[in-house]
């Protein structure tokens, strides 16, 4: 969010990120880290809705949000061991699987072709091209 606001001057993706955070909080409001997440969400909406953010900050028991430092992400918690690989056949999503974050392109393609949903789409067809977007998707072009 810091990069979106400070360098790219983008407004929609930071708001979407806050909405994702709020959805996660709503899924498990009893989580011990929920309070920290709510405080972070309030501080992140401050540039967009300063008056509402101040009101929410006070309701959380604090004073003067505008004097608080901007939240900084801790890189240790942003690293993931797995990610969701989207598998496409001719550009249409056919499956999604969790794979190791350090998987090679060959491993990603192998995982994609092993999927039963993808095998049904291949049905003996020849794979003409394989497009791999690291840490995102594998698209198998068949003909």
Secondary structure in CASP SS format (residue, H / E / C, confidence):
PFRMAT SS
TARGET T0000
AUTHOR 0000-0000-0000
METHOD secondary structure of the structure
MODEL  1
X C 1.00
X H 1.00
X H 1.00
X H 1.00
X H 1.00
X H 1.00
X C 1.00
X C 1.00
X C 1.00
X C 1.00
X C 1.00
X H 1.00
X H 1.00
X H 1.00
X H 1.00
X H 1.00
X H 1.00
X H 1.00
X H 1.00
X H 1.00
X H 1.00
X H 1.00
X H 1.00
X H 1.00
X H 1.00
X H 1.00
X H 1.00
X C 1.00
X C 1.00
X C 1.00
X C 1.00
X C 1.00
X C 1.00
X H 1.00
X H 1.00
X H 1.00
X H 1.00
X H 1.00
X H 1.00
X H 1.00
X H 1.00
X H 1.00
X H 1.00
X H 1.00
X H 1.00
X C 1.00
X C 1.00
X C 1.00
X C 1.00
X H 1.00
X H 1.00
X H 1.00
X H 1.00
X H 1.00
X H 1.00
X H 1.00
X H 1.00
X H 1.00
X H 1.00
X C 1.00
X C 1.00
X C 1.00
X C 1.00
X C 1.00
X H 1.00
X H 1.00
X H 1.00
X C 1.00
X C 1.00
X C 1.00
X C 1.00
X C 1.00
X C 1.00
X C 1.00
X H 1.00
X H 1.00
X H 1.00
X H 1.00
X C 1.00
X C 1.00
X C 1.00
X E 1.00
X E 1.00
X E 1.00
X E 1.00
X E 1.00
X E 1.00
X E 1.00
X E 1.00
X C 1.00
X C 1.00
X E 1.00
X E 1.00
X E 1.00
X E 1.00
X E 1.00
X E 1.00
X E 1.00
X E 1.00
X E 1.00
X C 1.00
X C 1.00
X C 1.00
X C 1.00
X H 1.00
X H 1.00
X H 1.00
X H 1.00
X H 1.00
X H 1.00
X H 1.00
X H 1.00
X H 1.00
X H 1.00
X C 1.00
X H 1.00
X H 1.00
X H 1.00
X H 1.00
X H 1.00
X H 1.00
X H 1.00
X C 1.00
X C 1.00
X C 1.00
X C 1.00
X E 1.00
X E 1.00
X E 1.00
X E 1.00
X E 1.00
X E 1.00
X E 1.00
X C 1.00
X C 1.00
X C 1.00
X E 1.00
X E 1.00
X E 1.00
X E 1.00
X E 1.00
X E 1.00
X C 1.00
END
